[in-house]
Each structure stands twice: as C-alpha cells, then as structure tokens.
Amino acid sequence: MKVGIFDSGIGGLSVLHHAMKKMPNAEFIYYADEKHVPYGEKTVEEIRGYIEEILDFLIAKEVDAIVIACNTATSVATKEFRAGYAVPIVGMEPAVKKAVELYQNTGKRILVAATPVTIAGNKLHNLLERVDKENDVDLLPLPKLVRFAERGEFESKEVEKYLRQEMEELNLENYIAVVLGCTHFNYFKDSFRNTFPEHIHFVDGNEGTINQLIRVIKEDRHPETRGKVTYYYSGKEVTEEEKSEIENYMRQLEKMYKK
C-alpha cells in the first residue's frame, strides 16, 4: 500500500508519525508544500490551487490513497473537489467531537486553536452546530504558530509571549482542553502547558484521520515497497540534510506524544 500524505509544511509529520505506527507495512510519500507555507494566511482560491497541484503530483506517483494532513487545506477542499480524483482522499478536521465527548460534563470549557482560514470556514462552524449543543467551545486563531514551527522554535520565550498575548482576553482557568486544530500545533504542547495555569488536556485529529484511512483502503497493491518513506518539498525530493532536519522533527513529536 502506497499512501500520499501532504501538508503546507512540517505540521503533517504528526499525521505521518501516527500513520507509521498504525500502518508499519505501508509505503509513504510525504509532501510538504514549503514553497507556500503557511496556508492559513492565503486565500481560499490560492489554497485550492496548491491542493490541486499536489494531488496531481501524488497521483502521478501512483499512490493508492491520499491524506490531506492539514486542517486548513481540508476546510477548503470540498467533498465535490476531492471526488474528482481516482483514489480515496481522506481529509481532517479539528477533533471537536472527540473533545466534547471527553470533557463536556466537567464544568470547564474547550478551546479550539487553529489557523484563521480554519476558524472562519463553514466546515468547522457546521461541525460546532452538530456537536457543541451546550456552547462549551471557544475558537482562537493562532497564525504565527505555524511560522514558529517552520523554523523549529517550539519552546522559546517568544512563543509563550505570543500565546499569552493571544489568550489574554480569555479566563484560562475555565479551560480543561485544547483542540489542536492545526497539525503544526502538536509541537507546542509544552508551551501551551506553560501558558495555562492548570493542567490542560490536548486533543487532535490524527488518530481519527488514520483510522478513517484504514477503513477506506481496499487492498495492498504495492507489497514490495513496505516501510519506505520518501519526502518532497514542493515537488522536489529532499536532500540528505533536509531529511536529517525532518528526523529531528519526528523526534520532537515522539517526545511530545510520550508526555
């Protein structure tokens, strides 16, 4: 089985990280659109153009399924848009439903942190209408976190200062969970922990996305290429130096998910 996974940058590595654990015999192609990151600051039309280019690239690589490992891209890539391609395409959305199911009866609130495009999109607001019956969920755009992530800055004073500034109008003691509505945000769990006055829980959509991928896969048509991962930055295969940087990101994710 050959699976293409793409994101605007290195955020989707958190989805790849989960996929490699759940599907150890699959081959993966990871595509980071470094040329156009961050998507959350682009127009919907621009993002759809990037997505179409990446989907065509992955189809040419003969993948059996594609994961849009980006909440922002998924929010603008409609079901009708994805239906125009010959392979299953699995998107992801902020794990609001899971967070509500886990924490709705605690007397505390849930914060969804995402990019401005995701926060403003109909997809998220339709989801909230379905699952947030008690109005326990608040939304917060954090566009600069993507830029911090792309330069490998996860636990600096600047990151914490930015988080405190963006959340200064919220009563942080009222919150029990943060939905990480952008794959880049998984790298900042320690910074979020340092910002909130009490213990905070994190919920992301990675597990649900990969479970859905496994459900839609029909058969393994590439058994000879198991366990292989190939990385591309905006259509160009990464260099050995870039691959070393990616491995550092994966180690960072491993540390985050162990906590």
C-alpha positions, 0 to 999 in steps of 0.5 A: 500500500502506497499512501500520499500524505501532504501538508503546507509544511512540517505540521503533517509529520504528526499525521505521518508519525501516527500513520507509521505506527498504525500502518508499519507495512505501508509505503509513504510519500510525504509532501510538504508544500514549503514553497507556500507555507503557511496556508492559513494566511492565503486565500481560499482560491490560492489554497485550492490551487496548491491542493490541486497541484499536489494531488496531481503530483501524488497521483502521478506517483501512483499512490493508492490513497491520499491524506490531506494532513492539514486542517486548513487545506481540508476546510477548503477542499470540498467533498465535490473537489476531492471526488474528482480524483481516482483514489480515496482522499481522506481529509481532517478536521479539528477533533471537536467531537472527540473533545466534547465527548471527553470533557463536556460534563466537567464544568470547564470549557474547550478551546479550539486553536487553529489557523484563521482560514480554519476558524472562519470556514463553514466546515468547522462552524457546521461541525460546532452546530452538530456537536457543541449543543451546550456552547462549551467551545471557544475558537482562537486563531493562532497564525504565527504558530505555524511560522514558529514551527517552520523554523523549529522554535517550539519552546522559546520565550517568544512563543509563550509571549505570543500565546499569552498575548493571544489568550489574554482576553480569555479566563484560562482557568475555565479551560480543561482542553485544547483542540489542536486544530492545526497539525503544526500545533502538536509541537507546542504542547509544552508551551501551551502547558506553560501558558495555562495555569492548570493542567490542560488536556490536548486533543487532535485529529490524527488518530481519527484521520488514520483510522478513517484511512484504514477503513477506506483502503481496499487492498495492498497493491504495492507489497514490495515497497513496505516501510519506505518513506520518501519526502518532497518539498514542493515537488522536489525530493529532499536532500540528505540534510533536509531529511536529517532536519525532518528526523529531528522533527519526528523526534520532537513529536515522539517526545511530545506524544510520550508526555 
